[in-house]
Amino acid sequence: MSAHPKQRQTVGTATTFADLHRADEPLLLPNAWDCASARILAARGYRAIATTSLGVAAVAGLPDAVAATREETLRLAFALGSGPFLLSVDAEEGFSEDADEVAEFARELYAVGVAGINLEDGCGPVDRLAAKITAVKRAAPGLFVNARTDTYWRREGDAAETLARLDAYRQAGADGVFVPGLTDLRVIATLVRRLDIPLNVLYSPGGPSIAHLAEAGVRRISVGSLLYRRALGAALEAMADIGAGRTPSGAAPSYGEVAGLVPAADDGQ
């Protein structure tokens, strides 16, 4: 799926998406894994939706974080990019080590209406992700690039190293930076003071509240794969209730509501 027969009008510009990263009210960004989850979240009023690489990979029966879901990610972006919401795509490390290939992937995303892309370093060399960011901004200047470092995700975390990486990504052209796994409000506040672009953190049920993150200066709060994993948990709980003769607890969309999330087929008229 390297090309599409036609390009779609871009729904939201990166400037519009950037405007949602406010100091007084951070962007609470839900992460979807398929068309239905994205559209039902948008129907509840969320102006921006992100994808989750784990959810997209799991739905496709593929491993996450090993560059296995390039086509699945692009296919989902093509289905959602022209929707009535701003879409940011989790692209792992860009599905390639080659900066030009990553830039071409980003250009394809932007062409179908995607407003943002998330690129991670996996704690690999700083210059490798920096080169990808620069190439992406050259190929799709209007795409909001959120550069993620895994210093607090894959290991213990070091504030000095994290700041150095984030600063390098900012200089390479990143519009925002992301530090998943970071929950220390003192470190978060320090990073906010040292950065002149929005800081994104990952919501953790056991971590700081949304209000406390906002007070610390965070401008974007993602939920990552949490919604997908909670959906799987709800399915297991419902089946356990049914098997035990109980009525499943919790709310669920009706059949008609879910069916209505899928656009009617184009009859060519």
C-alpha positions as CSV (number, residue, x, y, z in Angstrom):
1,M,0.0,0.0,0.0
2,S,2.8,2.4,-1.0
3,A,0.5,4.6,-3.1
4,H,-3.1,5.7,-3.3
5,P,-5.1,6.4,-6.3
6,K,-5.9,9.9,-5.1
7,Q,-4.8,12.2,-2.3
8,R,-7.3,13.5,0.2
9,Q,-7.8,17.0,1.3
10,T,-5.9,17.6,4.6
11,V,-8.6,18.1,7.3
12,G,-6.4,19.9,9.9
13,T,-3.1,21.6,9.6
14,A,-0.3,21.2,12.0
15,T,-0.9,24.7,13.2
16,T,-4.5,23.8,14.2
17,F,-3.2,20.6,15.9
18,A,-0.5,22.7,17.7
19,D,-3.1,25.1,18.9
20,L,-4.6,22.2,21.0
21,H,-1.4,21.9,23.0
22,R,-2.3,24.6,25.4
23,A,-0.5,25.6,28.6
24,D,-3.8,26.3,30.4
25,E,-5.6,23.2,29.2
26,P,-3.4,20.3,28.0
27,L,-4.5,18.1,25.1
28,L,-6.0,14.9,26.5
29,L,-5.4,12.6,23.6
30,P,-7.1,9.2,23.4
31,N,-5.4,6.4,21.4
32,A,-7.5,4.3,19.0
33,W,-6.7,1.0,17.4
34,D,-9.2,0.8,14.6
35,C,-11.9,2.8,12.7
36,A,-14.7,2.1,15.2
37,S,-12.7,3.1,18.3
38,A,-11.5,6.3,16.6
39,R,-14.9,7.3,15.4
40,I,-16.7,6.6,18.6
41,L,-14.2,8.6,20.5
42,A,-14.6,11.5,18.1
43,A,-18.3,11.2,18.4
44,R,-17.9,11.8,22.1
45,G,-16.3,15.2,21.4
46,Y,-12.6,14.5,21.2
47,R,-11.2,16.9,18.5
48,A,-8.0,14.9,18.2
49,I,-7.4,11.2,18.2
50,A,-4.1,9.3,18.1
51,T,-3.4,5.7,17.2
52,T,-1.6,3.1,19.4
53,S,1.0,0.9,17.8
54,L,0.3,-1.9,20.2
55,G,-3.4,-1.9,19.4
56,V,-2.9,-1.7,15.6
57,A,-0.3,-4.5,15.8
58,A,-2.4,-6.8,18.0
59,V,-5.5,-6.3,15.9
60,A,-3.5,-7.4,12.8
61,G,-1.9,-10.3,14.7
62,L,1.6,-8.8,14.4
63,P,4.2,-7.9,16.9
64,D,4.6,-4.3,18.2
65,A,7.7,-2.1,18.0
66,V,9.5,-4.2,15.3
67,A,8.5,-2.3,12.2
68,A,6.0,-4.9,11.3
69,T,2.9,-2.7,10.8
70,R,3.8,-0.1,8.2
71,E,1.0,-1.1,5.8
72,E,-1.6,-1.6,8.6
73,T,-0.8,1.8,10.0
74,L,-1.0,3.5,6.6
75,R,-4.3,1.7,5.8
76,L,-5.8,2.9,9.1
77,A,-4.6,6.5,8.4
78,F,-6.1,6.4,5.0
79,A,-9.5,5.3,6.5
80,L,-9.4,8.0,9.2
81,G,-7.4,10.9,7.8
82,S,-10.3,12.7,6.2
83,G,-12.5,12.3,9.3
84,P,-14.0,15.2,11.3
85,F,-11.1,15.1,13.8
86,L,-7.4,15.6,13.8
87,L,-5.4,12.4,13.6
88,S,-1.9,11.7,15.0
89,V,-0.3,8.5,14.0
90,D,2.0,6.4,16.2
91,A,4.7,5.3,13.7
92,E,7.1,3.6,16.1
93,E,10.6,4.4,14.8
94,G,9.3,5.2,11.4
95,F,9.2,1.6,10.1
96,S,12.7,2.1,8.7
97,E,16.2,3.0,9.6
98,D,16.5,5.1,6.4
99,A,15.5,8.7,7.0
100,D,14.3,9.2,3.4
101,E,12.0,6.2,3.7
102,V,10.6,7.5,6.9
103,A,10.1,10.9,5.3
104,E,8.2,9.2,2.4
105,F,6.0,7.4,4.9
106,A,5.2,10.7,6.6
107,R,4.5,12.4,3.3
108,E,1.9,9.7,2.5
109,L,0.3,10.2,5.9
110,Y,0.1,13.9,5.4
111,A,-1.4,13.4,1.9
112,V,-4.4,11.5,3.3
113,G,-5.1,14.1,6.0
114,V,-3.0,13.1,9.0
115,A,-2.1,16.1,11.3
116,G,0.6,14.5,13.4
117,I,3.1,11.7,13.6
118,N,4.8,10.2,16.6
119,L,8.4,9.0,16.1
120,E,10.4,7.2,18.9
121,D,14.1,6.6,19.5
122,G,13.9,3.3,21.3
123,C,17.0,4.8,23.1
124,G,19.0,4.3,19.9
125,P,21.5,6.9,18.7
126,V,20.2,10.5,19.0
127,D,21.4,11.4,15.6
128,R,19.4,8.6,14.0
129,L,16.0,10.0,15.1
130,A,17.2,13.6,14.6
131,A,17.9,12.8,11.0
132,K,14.5,11.2,10.6
133,I,12.8,14.3,12.1
134,T,14.7,16.6,9.8
135,A,13.8,14.5,6.7
136,V,10.1,14.4,7.7
137,K,9.8,18.1,8.2
138,R,11.4,18.6,4.8
139,A,9.0,16.2,3.1
140,A,5.9,17.3,5.0
141,P,6.5,20.7,6.7
142,G,2.9,20.9,7.9
143,L,3.0,17.6,9.8
144,F,3.3,18.0,13.6
145,V,6.2,15.8,14.6
146,N,6.1,14.5,18.2
147,A,9.5,13.1,19.0
148,R,9.6,10.4,21.7
149,T,12.5,9.3,23.8
150,D,12.3,6.0,25.7
151,T,14.8,6.9,28.5
152,Y,12.0,6.4,31.1
153,W,10.2,3.7,29.2
154,R,13.0,1.1,28.5
155,R,15.3,1.8,31.5
156,E,15.5,3.7,34.8
157,G,15.5,7.1,33.3
158,D,18.0,10.0,33.6
159,A,16.8,13.6,33.5
160,A,20.0,15.0,32.0
161,E,20.2,12.5,29.2
162,T,16.4,12.9,28.6
163,L,16.8,16.7,28.3
164,A,19.8,16.3,25.9
165,R,17.8,14.0,23.7
166,L,14.8,16.2,23.7
167,D,16.8,19.3,22.9
168,A,18.5,17.5,19.9
169,Y,15.1,16.5,18.6
170,R,13.8,20.1,19.0
171,Q,16.8,21.4,17.1
172,A,16.1,18.8,14.4
173,G,12.6,20.3,13.9
174,A,10.3,18.4,16.3
175,D,7.1,20.3,17.1
176,G,6.7,18.5,20.4
177,V,8.5,15.9,22.6
178,F,7.2,12.8,24.4
179,V,8.6,11.0,27.5
180,P,6.4,8.0,28.2
181,G,7.0,6.4,31.6
182,L,8.0,9.7,33.3
183,T,5.7,10.3,36.3
184,D,8.0,12.3,38.6
185,L,6.4,15.8,38.7
186,R,9.6,17.5,39.7
187,V,11.4,16.1,36.6
188,I,8.4,16.9,34.5
189,A,8.4,20.5,35.7
190,T,12.1,20.8,35.1
191,L,11.7,19.6,31.5
192,V,8.9,22.0,30.9
193,R,11.0,24.9,32.1
194,R,13.9,24.0,29.9
195,L,11.9,23.3,26.7
196,D,10.2,25.8,24.4
197,I,8.0,23.2,22.7
198,P,5.1,21.2,24.2
199,L,5.9,18.3,26.5
200,N,3.8,15.1,26.1
201,V,3.6,12.5,28.9
202,L,1.8,9.2,29.1
203,Y,-1.1,9.0,31.6
204,S,-0.7,6.3,34.2
205,P,-3.5,5.2,36.5
206,G,-1.0,5.1,39.3
207,G,0.7,8.3,38.4
208,P,-0.1,12.0,38.7
209,S,-3.6,13.2,38.0
210,I,-4.5,15.2,34.9
211,A,-4.8,18.3,37.1
212,H,-1.3,17.8,38.6
213,L,0.2,17.2,35.1
214,A,-1.5,20.4,33.9
215,E,-0.1,22.4,36.8
216,A,3.4,21.1,36.0
217,G,3.1,22.5,32.5
218,V,2.4,19.4,30.5
219,R,0.6,20.3,27.2
220,R,-0.3,16.9,25.9
221,I,-1.4,13.8,27.8
222,S,-1.7,10.5,25.9
223,V,-3.3,7.3,27.1
224,G,-1.3,5.0,24.8
225,S,-2.5,1.4,24.7
226,L,-4.6,1.7,27.9
227,L,-8.0,2.0,26.2
228,Y,-7.3,-1.0,24.0
229,R,-6.1,-3.1,27.0
230,R,-9.1,-2.0,29.0
231,A,-11.4,-3.0,26.2
232,L,-9.9,-6.5,26.2
233,G,-10.3,-6.6,30.0
234,A,-14.0,-5.6,29.7
235,A,-14.5,-8.4,27.2
236,L,-13.0,-10.9,29.6
237,E,-15.1,-9.6,32.5
238,A,-18.3,-9.7,30.4
239,M,-17.7,-13.3,29.4
240,A,-16.9,-14.3,33.0
241,D,-20.2,-12.7,34.1
242,I,-22.2,-14.4,31.4
243,G,-20.6,-17.8,32.2
244,A,-21.5,-17.3,35.9
245,G,-25.1,-16.5,35.1
246,R,-24.7,-12.8,35.8
247,T,-25.7,-9.8,33.7
248,P,-22.5,-8.2,32.4
249,S,-21.8,-4.9,34.2
250,G,-20.8,-1.7,32.5
251,A,-22.2,0.2,29.5
252,A,-21.8,-0.9,25.9
253,P,-22.7,0.8,22.6
254,S,-25.7,-0.7,20.9
255,Y,-25.3,-2.7,17.7
256,G,-26.9,0.2,15.7
257,E,-24.5,2.7,17.2
258,V,-21.4,0.6,16.2
259,A,-22.8,-0.2,12.8
260,G,-23.5,3.5,12.3
261,L,-19.8,4.3,12.7
262,V,-19.1,2.8,9.3
263,P,-19.8,5.1,6.4
264,A,-22.4,4.0,3.9
265,A,-20.9,2.4,0.8
266,D,-20.4,4.9,-2.1
267,D,-22.8,3.8,-4.9
268,G,-21.1,6.1,-7.4
269,Q,-24.0,8.6,-7.6
